[in-house]
Amino acid sequence: MRRKNILTALCLFLMFCLLCPSALPTAALEPDYEPSEAYRSSPYYKKLRDVKLTGDYRKDIVAVAKSQVGYHEGNNESELHGGNGSGSENYTEFGSWYGLQSDWCAMFICWCANCAGIPQGVIGRTGWADAADFGVEYRPKNEYTPVPGDIIVFDFAPYRTYTGAEEPDEFGDHVGIVVEVSGNTVKTVEGNSSNAVREKSYALNYSEIKGYGVYPDRPYSPDAPKTSKWYKRSDYYKKLQAVEKTGNYHEDLAAVALSQVGYHEGDYVYQVTGNYTSGKGKYTEYGYWFGKQTAWSGIFVSWCANRAGIPDTVITPTVWSVTDDLGLTFRWAKDHTPAIGDVVIFDDQPYHSDTAHPGAHGDRCGIVVGVSASDVTVVEGSSSCAVVKKTYSLTDASIKGYGLYDEPIKEESSEPESSANESSGQEESSASSEPAEESSKPEETSSDEPEESSVTESSEPAESSEEPEPSEPAESSEMTESSDESSVGLDAPIDHNDTDPSDPGIFPPWLLLSLAGAALLAVAAVVVVLLRKRGKQ
């Protein structure tokens, strides 16, 4: 009887593991840097490793932040364990990771973002309590209701000025992470709050809350819709189709950008045609393609690159005006003479130091479409709610630098040589003429294919323009048709989450755990059968 009870308990346990795979051991969170010895010995390191990442940026940063509640700063490098309740010299594990032992509310958020697997293009790395330096979208508190994962910005000195000018809206004196919103209360986790990581609560209308930093939940997906049904009816779509691509990335990028000059954002999704000149709601075709309707300077450059046939591996789609996230090489304006097709990075807040606002980071970006001895002409998206063409002096203070990229490596030149070698046994006259005709055919084919697809696509809106506004099912069919545009862009999409520690890969963790539970259950069943046979003997 005792043996039977033990076997029954074992079977019940294995069945519980099968039905509740989360009860089984899972891989611990491993920081992507080398933590200090003092921190490794602390309970906060153990709590960090117990965090289970989901791939949702907001949920993950909240979980990481909560794991550090109670951590206290120390007085020297040996006290990075967070256990000195009287420490007051700003020595923290977060500052050690960042490389600066100083006021650390912003560094704590950056550390949490890093441990949560959030790329710098989503939440930038900074030591300043400013939404601008985090690279997130700033929302004033009276215009926005926060959600968990947002960066909350406090302002203790609202009348302070910088360089003689009034303090910008997104600047603050202290920051934290929103972990819960309930009714009229917002709960936060804040670093450097009375020298420690603390949980706090405020009324949503608390006077010292200035606003919030907002960012995407997940990385860009190359599977986003390519062209909306509304944009296909616009003049800007026709202008885009009229662009003749040369195969030169820089020239084609500039040509696509020029085709969109005059486009204006709308207030609703059906206003992405570019014709609503009074729109201010940030609804654009470029955001529709990207999958997020927000400030669209970086998205516009990404869209132009996609439509110019530039692969993601050359110019990476992103919402940010950051050369690192665009996958470009940064050059300071003073060290580079721009060329057509370069991406120009603007910094409208020159009082940022290079340390606080790294060279690759900017406030907006555009595409160079013309260069003279003293000026540079740029097409910018999201400039006064529109796509505009502007000319700047090469020494304009707002131009921070340029993002550079390489042209594709052409390998077609080897084909005529091989054709000539194959025909070397023929007469000299035929050898000099026939290969030339044959070698020209692949070039004609490669240049004609996009033109044929463009004609097919441009004919669709002409047919549908006489029909009434299509219903939602019609939109889904339109999206299916637009998936054929992969030949225009995203030729080699990359996995923008390939370094995310929460990436489930081919087999998600829950499936692996379920299979493991099933295997254990099967083993238990075999053991029960064998023991029963032995008992009968």
Protein Blocks (a to p, Z undefined) as FASTA:
>chain_A
ZZmmmmmmmmmmmmmmmmmmmlpccdddddfbdcdfklmmpmklmmmmmpccehiaklmm
mmmmmmmgoiacdfbfklmnopamkbcghpafklmmnopacdfklmmmmmmmmmnopafk
lmccdfbdcfklnopacddfklcccdehiacdddfblmbceehiacdfkbcfbdcddfbd
ehjaccdddehihhiacdddddfklmklnbdcdddfbdcdfkbcfbdfklmmpmklmmmm
mpccehiaklmmmmmmmmmgoiacdfbfklmnopamkbcnhpafklmmnopacdfklmmm
mmmmmmnopafklmccdfbdcfklnopacddfkloccdehiacdddfblkbcfklmgfkb
cfbdcddfbdcfkbccdddehihhiacdddddfklfklnbdcdddddddfklmmmmmmmm
mmmmmcfklmmmmmmmmmmmmmmmmmmmmmmmmmmmmmmmmmmmmpccddfklmmmmmmm
mmmmmmmgoklacdfklmgmklgbjbdfklmmmmmmmmmmmmmmmmmmmmmmmmmZZ
